[in-house]
Amino acid sequence: MGSSDSHQTWGGRFSEGPDARVAAFTESVSFDARLAAHDIRGSIAHARMLARVGVLTDAEFDATAAGLEAIGERIRAGDFVWDPALEDVHMNIEARLTEDIGALGKKLHTGRSRNDQIATDIRLWLRDRLDALSAEVARLRAALVDLAEREADTIMPGFTHMQVAQPVTFGHHMLAWQAMLARDSERLAEVRARVNRLPLGAAALAGTTFPIDREMVAAELGFDSVIDNSLDAVSDRDFAIEFVSAAALVMTHLSRFSEELVLWMSPAFGFVDLPDRYCTGSSIMPQKKNPDVAELVRGKTARVNGHLVSLLTLMKGQPLAYNRDNQEDKEPIFDVADTVMASVALYADMMPHVTVYADTCREAARQGFATATDLADYLVRRGVAFRDAHEIVGQSVQHAIRVGCDLAELDLATLQGFSEHISADVYEVLTLEGSVAARDHIGGTAPAQVRAAAARARHTL
């Protein structure tokens, strides 16, 4: 008994087609159809190589390439019917090609397997997404640099343990965010380098008996090299896990930004305001302005982290070489790419329009004795051992708390009562401006250093 026409690509061994539930369970075209353009591109490169080595004639290549390009046009126009019975993007395109150009279409699969074909498609697709994501990260970094320069003199409290620690500048804080994203840019570039290796030519797992030229295909598709081992070429998904891992770090950084923006926008802080178009209201409380973009980015980070765990778990028990388990890699990769791209793009759009309330930030920095460390440093420069200086300042803070004022508001006689080493020039270090200006070194929060750091960051962009 012959197999169903729908499964003629592999049905010769079988006496019956799959159960309808099995067919529905195993199909992937419902999600891998988004690889179509890359599948066609890889197939044209493969066909060109087959013509070069004599498996196809030049005329056969021309007809095959024209047929594939016509299918690509139909897909882009939305005039292509995907058939779940044909399982995946590869078989749908190949079946339509055979329909369009006849038996010649069946020659296209010579010297390759769906195993190395999908590994190639996903690398081509992911390479494009990495380039687009890297561009969006760079755009966000540039927005943060601009904001840092704009707010280089704006003083705000720096926090540890969410307690006021020392004064910093708002610009310095923005450059800390930029530094996180700079590392993300480096990681994305490193991931791209490992993505950009060609698996095509590995065939099912052992290579092929045809005289293929893998380097030619690699050059045409823009890959830096070919993968040496055929078993590894079809079964490796390290590159996908690395991408999702790098994306999880991007999202983790955005989530930290989000947490701060949510706090800073609340009336309890009042440091910033976000444009209305990046916020929503409440269905019951008319006064509310909710930073929903920031909150959702914070929430979507959990989703990306979950996909990372999924992919690690997917691979942990697989023997060599390809296993059907790997069909489950695509939806997490696609969702991660979509999520991180949308999140970064929204932040890149939003950050240039953040309103910073400098007076509120400065007033908050006056709370919590933010210049206490400056007083300790002052005493050390006067010859007091740091531990002793720490004790003296602690006593000064305790007194200021009792009388309800800031250190800078204590009169000189009171301060001198805690240490004979204190002179009238102490007020230069107890002011917020004096505190930030004193940290005038690479990496410091002084406005001059913020501007210099912003210039260096802009140069890397």
Residue, then its C-alpha position, 0 to 999 in steps of 0.5 A: m500500500g502506498s503512503s499518503d501524497s501529503h507525506q511523499t517526502w518521507g512516506g515510502r517506508f510507511s504503509e499508512g499516514p500518521d494519525a490526525r492527532v499525530a500530524a497536528f502534534t508534530e507539525s511546526v509550520s504554524f510557527d517556523a513559517r517565519l523562517a521562509a525567507h531564510d529557507i529560500r535564501g539557503s536553498i538558492a545558495h545550496a542549489r548554486m553550489l550543486a550546479r557548481v559541482g555538477v549535480l545540477t546543470d546551469a539551466e536546472f539551477d536557473a529554473t530552481a532559483a527562479g521558482l524559489e524566488a517566485i515562492g518568496e514573492r508569494i509569501r511576502a505578498g501573503d499569497f501562499v497557503w501553508d499546509p500543516a500536513l506537510e509538517d514544516v516550512h521546508m516541505n511546504i516550500e519544496a512541495r510548492l517548488t515541485e508543483d511549479i517547476g515539476a520533477l526538477g524541484k525534487k532534486l533540490h534536497t540532494g546532499r542535504s537533510r532537514n537537520d542541517q537545513i533547519a540549523t542553517d535557517i535558524r542561524l540565518w534568522l537569528r543573525d538578522r535579529l541579532d543585528a537588529l537588536s544590537a542596533e536598538v541597544a545602541r540607540l538606547r545607549a545613545a539616549l542614555v548618554d544624551l540624558a546623562e549629559r543633560e543632567a550632568d549637574t543634577i544632584m540626587p541621592g545615591f542608594t545602597h540597601m535602598q537607603v540614602a548613601q552618598p550624593v551622586t549626579f543623575g547623569h552619573h546614574m544614567l551612565a551606570w545604566q549605559a555601562m550595563l548595556a555596553r556589556d550587553s552589546e559586547r555579549l550580543a556581538e560575541v553570540r553573533a560570531r558563534v551563530n555565524r558558522l555554517p552547518l549546511g553540508a552536514a546532511a542528516l548527521a554524517g555528511t554526504t557522498f556528493p562532492i559538495d563545496r561547503e565553503m562556497v555556500a558559507a561565502e554566499l550566505g555570509f557565514d564566517s566559517v563552516i562547522d567542522n563536525s557534522l554530528d555537532a553541526v546538526s545537534d548543536r543549539d548552544f548558539a540559541i541558548e547563548f542568545v537567550s542568555a544574552a537576551a535575559l541579561v538585557m531584560t534583567h538590566l531593563s528590569r532594573f531600570s524599570e524598578e527605578l523608574v517605577l519608584w522615581m515616578s511615584p509621588a513618594f520620590g517624585f524624581v521623574d515623570l514619563p510621557d503620557r504615551y508610555c503610561t496608562g490610567s486606572s479604570i476606577m481611580p481617575q488620578k492615576k498615571n501608571p508606568d505600564v511600559a516599565e512594569l511590563v518590561r519588568g514582568k516580561t523579564a520573567r518570561v525570557n528567563g523562563h525560556l532560558v531554563s526551557l532551552l537548557t532543559l531541552m538540551k540536557g538529556q539529548p544524545l547525538a545527533y539530531n532529535r525531534d526534541n529540537q523542534e521545541d527550540k524555535e518558539p522560545i527563540f522567536d518569543v525571546a527575540d520579539t520580547v527583547m526587541a520590543s522592550v529595548a525599542l520602547y525604552a529607546d523611544m521613551m528615555p529621551h522624553v523623561t522629565v527630571y525634577a532636579d529640585t526634588c532630586r536635590e532635596a532628597a539628597r539632603q535627607g539621610f546625611a548623604t555627606a557623612t562620608d565626606l566629613a569622615d574623609y575630611l577628618v582623615r585628611r586632617g590626620v585622624a585614623f579612618r576608624d576614629a573618623h567614622e566614630i566621630v561622624g557617627q556621633s555627629v549624625q546621632h546629634a543631628i538626628r536628635v536636633g532634627c537637622d542636616l550635618a551641614e546645618l550644625d554650627l561650627a562650634t557644635l561640630q568642633g565639639f566632636s573633633e578639634h580637627i574640624s575648621a570652618d572649611v568643613y562646610e565646603v565638603l558638607t554641601l552636596e555640590g562639594s561632595v559630588a565635585a570632590r569625586d573628580h576621577i575616572g568613574g567618579t560622579a563629579p559633573a566634569q567626569v560625567r561629561a568626560a565619561a559620556a564623551r567616551a561612551r559616545h565614541t564607542l557608539 
